[in-house]
Amino acid sequence: MSVKVRYDDDHRMILENLSCDCPCDHAQPNQDIYVGKGLIPRLPEYIARRGLGTHCVVVCDENTYKVAGEQVYQVLKNAGYDAILLKFVREGELVPDERTIGELLLTIQPETEFLVAVGSGSITDTCRVNAARCKLPFVSVSTAPSMDGYTSVVAPLILRGTKIHRAGPCPEIIVCDLQVLATAPLDMVRSGVGDVLGKYIAIADWQIGSVINDEPYCPTCGEIVLNAVASLIDNIDEIRNRTEKGMQVLIEGLLLAGITIMIVGHTRAVASVEHNVGHFVEMKMLERYGKAPSHGATVGAATLMVYPAFKRFANEDISGIDPEKRFPMPVEERRAFMRDTWGVEGGETIMAENPGDFLTTEELRRRVRRAKERFGDIKKIIDGMPAYDEIYAAMERLGAKMTLDELGVDPDVVNTAMHCAKDYRTRYSLFKTLDELGLLETYIADYPMTR
C-alpha cells in the first residue's frame, strides 16, 4: 500500500502505511510535525504535550526574529516559560561555523532543558549540533521552505572553512506556520524547490548502488521522495505565487524527504552528486569571498548540470570496455588529488571518513564487470527518471537561476566540482560508474552534456 499523508484536528502530520520489509534498518519517526495557519500561538501547548520542560533558549537571527522569533519568544514568556533569547547578529549571511555554534553553546545554561530554533538551515543545524553535544531536545519553528533539514538527523556545518557533517537529533517538534512560510523571500522558495528536484538523482544513484554493490534499497523511502517531487512539479505555479497550497506542497516535500533520513538513518534518499557539487561550490566560494549561494540554489543548478549525464549514459555502449585494463588511481596520487581539490584538512577529513574510496584493482574490475553485466538494469533505472526538459521547465517557470555561472560561481570551481563530486562520500553514484569505466573526463569535457 502507498504511504499516505494526512493531518489530525491539531494540524499534526500523520503518515499512514509507513511499513517496509526491505533489508534496510528502519526507525519509526515519533516527532510531532505541525503544518497549518496560525500555529505559533499554540507552541506552548505543543511543548507541554511533549513534556520538554520550561527552561529554554530561543535561537534566531535578525531576520527570523522579525518574521517569527519575537512572537515565539513572547508567546513562551507569556505562557510562563523561562526563555533566554539568542539573536545572532552578522554583517552577512549566518553560517553554522565555529563562531555560531560556540555562541549558542555559551548561551546554554545548566538549567536549560530544550532549545527552540526559529529559522531555516543554518539556525536549525546550529541547534541540532548543540542539542547533540548537550544532550538536549529541541524544537524547530520553520521560517522558510528552503531546505529539507528540518526533519534531518545530520547537520552540515563549516569547520575551518571545510564543509563537514555531524550527527544530531531531529527536533522533537516541528512547527510550519503557512502564514510565516508565505513571507519567505522568493529566492528561499526557489532554494527549497532546487533541493527537492535533486532527489531524482539521489534516488537513481541509490538504485544504481543497489545494482553495482548490492546496497540495500528502501522502496518505501524511494516512494515517499518521488511522490513528493512529483507533487512539487505539478504545483510549481502555486509555489511560485506562494499560495497556501503551494507552501503546503513545498514544505511537505521538504519534510517528507527529511523523514526518510530518520527512517533509514542516512541521507541516501535525498542527496548524491548534485549535493556534493553544491557542498564543494559553497565551501570554495566561502573560502574565496566569504559568502556563497544558498545550498538549495546550488543543488538546483547542479541538478540541471549533472542530470544530462544520466540520460546520456542510458544510451552509452560499454560493451568494449575491458575490465582487465582498468586500474584504480594509486593511493598516493589519490591522496594528492584530494588534498589539492578539497584542501589539506578537508581532503584528509573526507578520506578518513570514506576509506572505501581507496579501491583495490580486484574491486574496481568487479564493479566494471557488474556494470557491463547489469547495464540493462541501470538503463531501466535511468529511463524511469523524468525527462530533463520537465525538470528544466519547472526551474524556469519558478524564475530560478539555471546555472552555477548565474549564481556567480567561478568557472574553475565548477570544473573542479564536476571532477570531485564522486569523492565526497563512499556511497555509490553514476559519477563513480563513469570514473571507473574511464568515461568521466569525456563527459565533463563535453559539458553542457547532451540531453
Secondary structure by P-SEA (a helix, b strand, c coil): ccbbbbbccccbbbbcccccccccbbbbbcbbbbbccccccaaaaaaaaaccccbbbbbbcaaaaaacaaaaaaaaaaaccbbbbbbbbbcccccccaaaaaaaaaaccccccbbbbccccaaaaaaaaaaaaacccccccccccccccccccccccccccbbbbbbbbcccbbbbcaaaaaaccaaaaaaaaaaaaaaaaaaaaaaaaaaaccccccaaaaaaaaaaaaaaaacaaaaaaccaaaaaaaaaaaaaaaaaaaacccccccccaaaaaaaaaaaaaaacccccccaaaaaaaaaaaaaaaaaaaaacccccccccccccccaaaaaaaaaaaacaaaaaaaaaacccccccaaaaaaaaaaaaaaaaaaaaaaaacccaaaaaaaaaaaccccccccccccaaaaaaaaaccccccccccaaaaaaaaccaaaaaaaccccc
